[in-house]
């Protein structure tokens, strides 16, 4: 079985089920000091990766955004999800001017194994604060039902 794993460095790598289990429980769940922070200590959106029979689903929690705020690129097997959002408010009164600025940005990159995923048919949808990507598997990488082998 081939899987995709979100690692702390943001890459998606095929691995064995045992490695998936080890990686999830040792790196993501119990690594409290590094869970959702970038090197600059700014927060990164949480990412869930689900493997289904014929696709991988990537969910990015990004409430308060619009679909226009995201940029998704695929370059030489590296899928990058990024966003930049800037808000400015200015209020002028007789004696003062009040300005407020808000700037949010993030970038998450995932390495896709081209032998496993069909990168020509990736779909993305933003709904209810979640950016959802559907990454189809190539025919040979889809999960097969267990086959009973007859004992002779």
FENZICOR-V161235 format. One record per residue. N is the residue number from 1. RES is the residue in one letter. OMEGA is omega in whole degrees, 0 to 359 (* if undefined). BURIAL is b if it has 9 or more other C-alpha atoms within 8 Angstrom, else e. Layout:
BEGIN
N RES OMEGA BURIAL
N RES OMEGA BURIAL
END
This chain:
BEGIN
1 X 178 e
2 X 180 b
3 X 174 b
4 X 183 b
5 X 172 b
6 X 178 b
7 X 181 b
8 X 178 e
9 X 174 e
10 X 183 b
11 X 174 b
12 X 183 b
13 X 175 b
14 X 182 b
15 X 179 b
16 X 178 b
17 X 179 b
18 X 179 e
19 X 176 e
20 X 180 b
21 X 181 e
22 X 183 b
23 X 182 b
24 X 186 b
25 X 181 b
26 X 185 b
27 X 189 b
28 X 188 b
29 X 187 b
30 X 179 e
31 X 187 b
32 X 185 e
33 X 187 e
34 X 193 e
35 X 184 b
36 X 181 e
37 X 175 b
38 X 179 e
39 X 179 e
40 X 179 e
41 X 173 e
42 X 183 e
43 X 175 e
44 X 178 b
45 X 176 b
46 X 181 e
47 X 172 b
48 X 177 e
49 X 180 b
50 X 174 e
51 X 175 b
52 X 184 e
53 X 187 e
54 X 180 b
55 X 165 b
56 X 175 b
57 X 177 b
58 X 179 b
59 X 179 b
60 X 180 b
61 X 182 b
62 X 181 b
63 X 178 e
64 X 181 e
65 X 172 e
66 X 181 e
67 X 179 e
68 X 181 e
69 X 185 b
70 X 171 b
71 X 179 b
72 X 180 e
73 X 175 e
74 X 182 e
75 X 179 e
76 X 176 e
77 X 178 b
78 X 178 b
79 X 181 b
80 X 176 b
81 X 181 b
82 X 179 b
83 X 171 b
84 X 181 b
85 X 181 e
86 X 177 e
87 X 178 e
88 X 175 e
89 X 178 e
90 X 178 e
91 X 181 e
92 X 173 e
93 X 182 e
94 X 188 e
95 X 183 e
96 X 172 e
97 X 179 e
98 X 178 e
99 X 175 e
100 X 180 e
101 X 175 e
102 X 181 e
103 X 179 e
104 X 174 e
105 X 173 e
106 X 174 b
107 X 176 b
108 X 180 e
109 X 182 b
110 X 178 b
111 X 180 b
112 X 176 b
113 X 186 b
114 X 177 e
115 X 185 e
116 X 187 b
117 X 176 b
118 X 187 b
119 X 177 e
120 X 187 e
121 X 178 e
122 X 179 b
123 X 178 e
124 X 180 e
125 X 177 e
126 X 183 b
127 X 176 e
128 X 176 e
129 X 181 b
130 X 172 b
131 X 184 b
132 X 175 b
133 X 175 b
134 X 181 b
135 X 182 b
136 X 176 b
137 X 172 b
138 X 186 b
139 X 182 e
140 X 183 e
141 X 181 b
142 X 180 b
143 X 178 e
144 X 175 e
145 X 177 e
146 X 180 e
147 X 178 e
148 X 179 e
149 X 183 e
150 X 176 e
151 X 183 e
152 X * e
END
